[in-house]
Amino acid sequence: MNLINKVIVVTASFFISVSAQAKGATRLNIEFTPLTPTNISIAPTETKKIEYMVKNKAQKDPQYMVMKEIPGIDQVHYEKDDCESPIFLLPGHSCKLVLEAKGAELKGDIFGGPELCFRLFPLICSQPPTNIQLAVQLINQPVPSPEYSITPITEEHGSINPNSVQQVKKGSTVTFTATPDVGYGVNDWFVDEKRVQKGGNTYQLSNITTHHTIKVSFGKATLTPNVSQLSLSVACTTPNSSCTQVNAALSGASRQFIITNLGSIDATNVSVDSSDLPKGTRVSTTCSSALQPNETCTVTIFPGPVASNSLEGIPCTSGAQPIPGKINLTSDNGFSTQLSVFVLGYGCIYQGGYIYSIDDTSVNGSIGGKVVNTSEHEGIIWSSNGSGGASCDVHYTIHGINEKSSTPCKAGTNGKCNSKNILNYYSPVSSYPLTYYAAGLCNMDIEGYSDWYLPAVCELGYEKHPSSCRSGCVSTQQNIQSNLVEKSIGNFSGYYWSSTEYSNLPLFYAWFQNFSSSGDNFQFYDFKLNQFKVRCSRDLTT
């Protein structure tokens, strides 16, 4: 029989076999003979061979087979007698099935197989008897490293990166970066709600051995001054070409803002600058580039001889209202703070009136002093019986408020105390309306302030022409006449009631002050029934 005929016969036999096996065969008639041990141990770093001799035991059916896949074990072909894949065996023929086990690719232990399956009908298979089946044990496997969850959390005013749950191996290190919103800074880092780091834009969690939460909080530096505004006296105790008036009271004492960081984080790049301060006024500060929480620094103002300017650009001592100079306090990660500074002298309109007296002796806060209202009341009697403000009203003496009194008031100089006694005498208001008498007109809300009083005689002026009936007022005491009227400030003209009674006839008389554009200013007493003008005074609020 020639070769062609043999091929035809083999092919015909193959298809006849396929047809027969498809009609009811459940396994192949294959014999497995182990050539090497089939029960082996293998490490992940090893590769080992397992060999079987496989023989087609069928009498007339050829076998056309493939090995069922086993992860980590491959069929290999090295020599002539090795089975090729797919395997074709004629009846009675055999080949060597060579398997290569790779420990690194095994998913675990292998028990069973190898299975050779009919290629066209893969459910028809054959494998060795149980005692010589594959038994591959994977040994020396590394213990899987446990994974831990690291959960980042951020509060408002910033973000954290990475911002999702991180799955990490034991002993790992994860670095987190915080990015604050504009104007904010990193406050604290927390691990499992326990603070582990103050500030800093990064935090590194090292040698991880369990699950953790990482939280970062953000905050602002809050630069808070002890006061938002300071008023200071001009420095004019001695003659100076820049001083509009000279008085020992105008000492120009320096004053301080005390700045405290009440925020939760350090204030960084702290800076202080000023604007619109009058000529000669200067600023010094201890506020450096950084200020920790609850730390303080100071901004000190040293006034010069020139008062703050008005809107018209001239010193307020001309009888104008000043605009404040500004101290600007800033930091990179905090709220900006603006402080107001007034440098004041006689004639400045401040807190409802013209300044005529300055007290620069206080150590803390702003200057003290006195102002007189910019407007006046026309024609009012000194005292009233409660029936009205006409001249025919009855006069009453009010004990302890004449120019010689010292108790309860030094009545020549203390108009506030005098007015209190007058108001107490004329009470209740329902019986003695405030609009009926001079001191009552000052016990009202004027220019947004309610602490006005009728000035004492020495607060109004001084004795320019001493007489036998003396008030005892001298020009060296700060008063309206010296510091305003004689400087043509305030539009004073005519007779003005004081709150001081005349000691010789207190029942009928009280002191008044005359202001004249001609300069003929004088003090005298007159009947309380006279309807003179009223200008109210108040103490500066420091």
Order of alpha helices (4+ residues) and beta strands (2+ residues): alpha-beta-beta-beta-beta-beta-beta-beta-beta-beta-beta-beta-beta-beta-beta-beta-beta-beta-beta-beta-beta-beta-beta-beta-beta-beta-beta-beta-beta-beta-beta-beta-beta-beta-beta-alpha-alpha-alpha-alpha-beta-beta-beta-beta-beta
